[in-house]
Amino acid sequence: MTSSTQLALDIDKIVPASLDQAETALRILEDWADGDTTDIDEGIARLLAATMHGGPETALHQFAATGELIADQALEELGAVEVPLEREAWVDALGRYIINGGRRS
């Protein structure tokens, strides 16, 4: 089992995920979710945002693509995200990351 603290992500090579990288990104997130989903770093947070954003004009997309976080807008967008039950922990983890100002919770 791999924890998020053991992942060494080169986020610039993964996000924004192109079609050929989307499967890799999801695999990384699934491995992370098998560990401690309360421990989230910027790389995981950006991958999560990349899987949930509503398009290129959104704060979540901007965060995923650039690392620039507009917290109030991102939280508002996150509140409207609909995900399968098994990925609700992803929404919670990203929300905690945003609320903590990008610091690990």
Secondary structure, 3 states (H helix, E strand, C coil): CCCHHHCCCCHHHHCCCCHHHHHHHHHHHHHHHCCCCCCCCHHHHHHHHHHHCCCCCCHHHHHHHHCCCCHHHHHHHHHHCCCCHHHHHHHHHHHHHHHCCCCCC
